[in-house]
Amino acid sequence: MFHKKLGSALAITFLLAGCVSFGGKPPERLLSLNAAQKVAPGTLRSASSGTAITVADPEAPKMLDTVRVPVITSPTSVAYVTKVQWADTPRHLFQKLLAETVAATSNRIVLDPGQYSADAGQRLMGELVDFGLDEASNSAVVTYDAMLAGPGGTAIAKQRFTASVPVGGKIDANSVGAPLNAAANKVAADVAAWLATPGR
């Protein structure tokens, strides 16, 4: 009797396995971002209270708040590159790259969002407007709207930063990673230079 019940259960399991998908085929390639400018090992910085800067995760539209890599095919349509995904959402990856770049190119103490309560200094917030490929220009485009706020949350300055890097050849899983990384680094470097402006 036990063997009959076990056999029936296994038969049902195999039947269900043919109807239910437990996850799609994994992508052939995972992409990440690598900061061109990094904090040197052993670097020690100190600052008075309230002078640190926290780099917050940027906001992002639903089209970008995904691990898929978008391609703008027309002003009103979007496709996604097949066989490739981000290792994390672009806004989280960009926040890490931006924080590393600001820390590497300035004398400021840069905090992650989780450390903000330790020193309520300035806060860099913003929105990732573009982070993908443009089919018409065959290029990677990154656009970030930055807003710098003071310790009280009052906006000090706002500015848009954008960078475009050509894709060498056809847009596919093998060609998109390097130009997107280069464009993200260009925007991060420009934001860091903006933050270093006297009076910021």
N, C-alpha and C positions, 0 to 999 in steps of 0.2 A: 504493500500500500504506500509506504513511504517513497519507494522508488518511482511509483507512478506519479505521485504528487510532485516530486522533484523534476521528473521528466516534463510534466505539464508546465511547471514554472519556467523551466529553461526554454521550452518551445515558445511560450508567451514573450519571454525576454528577447529571443531572436527575432520574433515578429515585430516587436516594438522597435528594435534596433534598425530595422529596415525602413521604418516610418519617421523616426525622430532623429534629428541631427543634434549631436552634442558638441557643436562648435565647428566653424568652417575651417578650411584649409589654412594653415598659418602662412603669413607672408614670407616671401623669399628673402626679404631684406628689411631690417629695422634701422631707422635713421635717428640720429641724435645731433646735438649741437656741441661744438668744441670752441671754447673761447680762444681767440688768437692772442690775447693778452691775459696773462695769469699772474696771480700773486706769487712771488718767489717764496719758496719754503723757508721758514724761519723768520719771516717778516713780522716785526712787532710794532704795533701802533697803539697810541694812547690819545685820549681826548677828554676834554671836560664834559660834564653832564649836559645833555641836550644838543650836542654837536654831531652825533652820529646820524647816519641816514639809513632808513629802512627801504629796501627795494621790494615793493609788493608785487604779487602776481597780477599781471594786467588782465583787464576784462577782455572778452573776445566774443564775437558773434557765434552762433551755433555752427555755422559753416566751418569755423576754425577751431572750435572747441571739441576736437575729435582727433584721433590718431591717424586719420586718413589725410592724404596729401591732395589738396584741391588744385584744379586747373580751371581758370576762367576761360571759357570757350567763346563767350559773347557777353555783352552787357547784361544779359538776363539769364545766362545759363552757366552751370558749373558741372564739371566732371571730376573724377578722382583717379589718380595714378594707380594702376593695378600692380599687384605683387610687391607692394612696399607700404610700410606704415611708420609712424613715429614711435619711438620707444615710450614716449609720454606725450601729453597734449602739448602743442606748440607754446601755449602761454606759460606753462610750467618750465619748459626747457629754456624759453627766452628769458624768463626771470632769473634763472641760474646764471645764464651767460651774461646778462646785463649786470648783475650783482658782482660777478667775478671781474668784469671789465672795469667797472667803476672803482672797485677796490684796488685793481692793479695799476690804474692810471692816476690815482689821487692819493692824498694822505688821509683820507677820511676813513672812519670805521664804518663798514657796511654791514648791516644786520639783515637777517632773514625775517619774514613776517612774524614767525613764531617768537622772535626775540625782541619785538617792538616794545613790549611792556618793560623791558630792562632799561631802555633809554628812549623816552618819547621825544626824539629829535625830529629832524625833517623826515618826510615820507615821500618817496617817489612812487606815484601811481600812474595809471594810464590805461589805454586800450590798444590791443593789437588789431589794427584795422585790416591789414593785408599780411598774409603769410602763406604764400603758395606760388603757383606758376601762372603766367599770363601767356596764353596760346598765341595771341596776335603778335606780340613782340618776342616770343620764344625766350622769355626771361623769368628769373625768380624775383619776386617782389615782396619786400617786407616794409610795412608802414606801422609806426608806433606813435600814438598821441600821448605825449608825456605831460604829467601835471605834478609839479613840486609843491608840497604843502608844508607849512611850518608846524611847530610842536602843537599848536592849538587846532590844527586841521584847516587853517585858512590857506587858500591857494596863493602861492607866491608867484608862480610863472607857469605858462603852458606853451607847448610848441609841438608841431608835428615833424617827425623824422621819417624819411623814406629812402630806400636804396633798391636799385635794380641791377641784377647781374645776369649776363647772357647765359643761356643753357647751350653747351657745346654739342649741338646736334639735336636729335629727336628727343622729345620729352618722354622719358620712361623711368623705370625703377633704378636704372644704373646711372642716369644723368642728372637727377634732381638734387641729390644730397649736397654736393659741393657748392653749387651756386646759392642754394638756400642758406647754407652755413656762412658763406661769404657775405651775403646780403644782411643777415642777422648781425654779424660782427661789425659791418659798416655802420648800421644803425646804432648798435651799442656803443661804438667808439664816438659817434657824433653826440649821443646823449651824455656820455661821460665828459666830453669837452664842454658841452653846454652847462653841466653842473659845476664845472671848474671856473666858470665865468665869475669875475669878482662881483660880490654882492649876492651870490646864490647862497 
